[in-house]
Amino acid sequence: MQQSKILQKQILYFINNPPDGANAIYYDNDKSVYIRLVGPQNSPYEGGEFILKIELVKDWPFSPPDFKMLTPSGRFEPEKSICTSFSKFHSTGWSPAISLNVLALSLLSFMMDNDTKHVGATIVPYDDNAKKVFAGNSKRFNSSIRVKEGLLDSLLSPCVKK
């Protein structure tokens, strides 16, 4: 019950104050949160939209979640767990104070970083030209994701900053 209240509070905060680079959120029965990350301007990902899945564990936020990028990006292998200092791979780096907003910003930052020593990417990053292709194909690819009925409809409606 407490997890549900914390999640609802964080989702409401995200909707009212979406972080730069993330503009939509959807959650599935307190088990998973999906965030649409938007490729930053003047980057190889410009114009792209990438769906990040955050899988919440039973005792979240007291234990770290698992992260998976569903959209091919050339940085992370789609649908594979991403190793970060605040993921299930390194639970000592986790803090319950880490919000969904911070998670979205952090994963977008890691996506932009080509140094695989900084985050456990499951593939060697592609070059910038390939990343531009991934960005250009991202919306079409996202339309084929069938994680949950209605998921993309929710992700197509961006949050509005107040």
C-alpha positions in Angstrom: 0.0 0.0 0.0 2.8 2.4 0.9 4.6 1.6 -2.4 1.4 2.5 -4.3 1.0 5.9 -2.6 4.7 6.7 -3.1 4.4 5.8 -6.8 1.2 7.8 -7.3 2.9 10.8 -5.7 6.0 10.5 -7.9 3.9 10.0 -11.1 1.8 13.1 -10.3 5.0 15.1 -9.7 6.4 13.8 -13.0 3.2 14.8 -14.9 3.2 18.3 -13.4 7.0 18.8 -13.6 8.3 16.6 -16.4 12.1 16.6 -16.5 13.9 17.9 -19.6 14.2 15.1 -22.1 11.2 13.1 -20.8 7.6 14.0 -21.7 5.3 11.1 -21.0 4.7 8.5 -18.4 2.6 5.4 -18.0 2.4 2.9 -15.2 1.1 -0.6 -14.9 -0.4 -1.8 -11.6 2.6 -0.7 -9.5 4.9 -3.1 -11.3 6.3 -1.1 -14.2 6.7 2.5 -15.2 7.2 3.5 -18.8 8.8 6.8 -19.6 9.2 8.3 -23.1 12.7 9.9 -23.4 13.1 12.5 -26.1 16.4 12.8 -28.0 18.1 16.1 -27.0 18.5 18.9 -29.6 21.9 19.0 -31.3 22.6 15.3 -30.5 22.6 12.2 -32.7 19.3 11.3 -31.0 17.5 14.6 -31.9 13.9 13.9 -33.0 13.9 10.4 -31.6 11.6 9.0 -28.9 12.8 6.1 -26.7 10.7 4.1 -24.3 12.4 3.3 -21.0 10.8 0.6 -18.8 11.4 0.8 -15.1 10.5 -2.5 -13.4 9.7 -1.9 -9.8 10.5 -4.6 -7.3 8.2 -5.7 -4.5 9.8 -3.4 -1.9 10.5 -0.4 -4.1 11.4 2.4 -3.3 13.5 0.7 -0.6 15.3 -1.5 -3.2 16.4 -0.5 -6.7 14.4 -1.1 -9.8 15.5 -2.7 -13.0 15.8 -0.6 -16.2 15.3 -1.6 -19.8 15.3 0.5 -22.9 12.6 -0.9 -25.2 13.3 1.2 -28.2 16.6 0.5 -30.1 19.0 3.3 -29.5 22.4 2.1 -30.5 23.5 2.5 -26.9 21.6 -0.1 -25.0 20.4 -3.5 -26.1 16.6 -3.4 -26.3 14.8 -5.2 -23.5 17.9 -6.1 -21.6 18.7 -4.9 -18.1 20.9 -1.8 -17.9 23.6 -1.8 -15.2 24.0 1.5 -13.4 25.3 2.4 -9.9 21.7 2.7 -8.8 20.1 -0.4 -10.4 19.6 -3.9 -9.1 23.2 -4.7 -10.1 24.6 -2.3 -7.5 22.0 -2.0 -4.8 24.4 -0.2 -2.4 24.2 2.9 -4.7 20.4 3.0 -4.5 18.5 5.5 -2.3 14.7 5.6 -1.8 15.1 9.4 -2.4 15.9 8.8 -6.1 12.7 9.9 -7.9 11.3 8.9 -11.3 12.4 12.3 -12.6 16.0 11.6 -11.6 15.9 8.2 -13.1 14.6 9.5 -16.4 17.3 12.2 -16.5 20.1 9.8 -15.5 19.2 7.1 -18.1 19.0 9.8 -20.8 22.4 11.1 -19.7 23.8 7.6 -19.8 22.3 7.1 -23.3 24.2 10.1 -24.5 27.5 8.9 -23.0 29.6 6.7 -25.3 32.0 5.5 -22.6 30.8 2.1 -21.6 32.8 2.3 -18.4 30.3 4.8 -17.1 27.3 2.5 -17.4 26.8 -1.1 -18.1 25.6 -0.9 -21.6 25.0 -4.3 -23.1 26.4 -3.3 -26.5 29.2 -1.1 -27.7 27.7 2.2 -28.7 27.2 2.8 -32.4 28.6 5.8 -34.1 26.7 9.1 -34.3 25.4 8.3 -37.9 23.9 5.0 -36.8 22.3 6.7 -33.7 20.6 9.2 -36.1 19.1 6.3 -38.0 17.9 4.8 -34.7 16.3 8.1 -33.8 14.7 8.4 -37.2 13.2 5.0 -36.9 12.2 5.2 -33.2 8.6 6.4 -33.6 7.9 3.7 -36.2 9.5 1.1 -33.9 7.6 2.3 -30.9 4.3 1.8 -32.7 5.1 -1.9 -32.9 5.7 -2.3 -29.2 2.9 -4.3 -27.7 4.0 -4.3 -24.0 0.5 -3.6 -22.8 -2.7 -2.7 -24.7 -3.0 1.0 -24.8 0.5 1.7 -23.6 1.5 3.8 -26.6 -1.8 5.8 -26.6 -0.8 6.9 -23.1 2.7 7.6 -24.1 1.6 9.7 -27.1 0.0 12.3 -24.8 2.8 14.4 -23.4 2.9 15.8 -20.0 2.2 19.5 -19.7 4.4 21.7 -17.6 2.5 24.0 -15.3 
